[in-house]
Amino acid sequence: MTSAAEDYIALGRALAAIRHKAGKTQAEAGTAVLVSDRHISTVEHGAGIAYPTMMALLRFYGSTLAELAAEIERGEGR
């Protein structure tokens, strides 16, 4: 079983991977969802994220919750 902190780290890494695949920068992502690029960075390093913000990011990246879940699963197999 993983801790909440480990879950947030896995989520952040997965969001970063999806952002990279989409060819977007942290600044572009932040602007698109009305948060700072620093906030995007902290989320990608394991800080929490509000569900509406996460969904807005996924839409901006052209991704889905299913793809996010798959990316988390891939990351846990490292």
C-alpha positions as CSV (number, residue, x, y, z in Angstrom):
1,M,0.0,0.0,0.0
2,T,1.3,3.5,-0.8
3,S,1.0,6.6,1.2
4,A,-0.9,9.7,0.1
5,A,2.4,11.5,-0.4
6,E,3.6,8.7,-2.7
7,D,0.3,8.8,-4.6
8,Y,0.6,12.6,-5.2
9,I,4.2,12.1,-6.4
10,A,3.0,9.4,-8.9
11,L,0.2,11.7,-10.0
12,G,2.6,14.6,-10.5
13,R,5.0,12.5,-12.5
14,A,2.2,11.2,-14.7
15,L,0.9,14.8,-15.3
16,A,4.4,15.9,-16.2
17,A,4.8,13.0,-18.6
18,I,1.5,13.7,-20.3
19,R,2.5,17.4,-20.6
20,H,5.8,16.5,-22.2
21,K,4.0,14.2,-24.7
22,A,1.6,17.0,-25.5
23,G,4.6,19.3,-26.2
24,K,3.5,21.9,-23.7
25,T,5.6,23.9,-21.2
26,Q,4.7,24.5,-17.6
27,A,4.1,28.2,-18.5
28,E,1.6,27.3,-21.3
29,A,-0.2,24.9,-19.0
30,G,-0.5,27.4,-16.2
31,T,-1.8,30.1,-18.5
32,A,-4.3,27.7,-20.0
33,V,-5.8,26.7,-16.6
34,L,-5.3,30.1,-14.8
35,V,-2.6,29.1,-12.4
36,S,1.1,30.0,-12.2
37,D,3.8,27.9,-13.9
38,R,5.2,27.5,-10.3
39,H,2.0,25.9,-9.3
40,I,2.3,23.4,-12.2
41,S,5.8,22.7,-11.1
42,T,4.8,22.0,-7.5
43,V,2.0,19.7,-8.6
44,E,4.4,17.8,-10.9
45,H,6.7,17.4,-7.9
46,G,4.0,15.9,-5.7
47,A,1.9,18.7,-4.3
48,G,-1.9,18.1,-4.3
49,I,-4.1,19.4,-7.1
50,A,-7.8,20.3,-7.2
51,Y,-9.9,18.0,-9.3
52,P,-11.2,20.8,-11.6
53,T,-7.6,22.0,-12.2
54,M,-6.5,18.5,-13.0
55,M,-9.3,18.0,-15.5
56,A,-8.6,21.4,-17.1
57,L,-5.0,20.3,-17.5
58,L,-5.9,17.0,-19.1
59,R,-8.3,18.7,-21.5
60,F,-5.5,21.2,-22.4
61,Y,-3.1,18.3,-23.0
62,G,-5.7,16.5,-25.1
63,S,-5.7,13.6,-22.6
64,T,-8.2,11.7,-20.5
65,L,-8.4,10.3,-17.0
66,A,-7.9,6.8,-18.5
67,E,-4.6,8.0,-20.0
68,L,-3.6,9.5,-16.7
69,A,-4.3,6.3,-14.9
70,A,-2.3,4.3,-17.5
71,E,0.6,6.8,-17.1
72,I,0.5,6.4,-13.3
73,E,0.6,2.6,-13.7
74,R,3.5,2.8,-16.1
75,G,5.4,5.0,-13.7
76,E,4.9,2.7,-10.8
77,G,6.6,-0.1,-12.8
78,R,9.9,1.8,-12.9
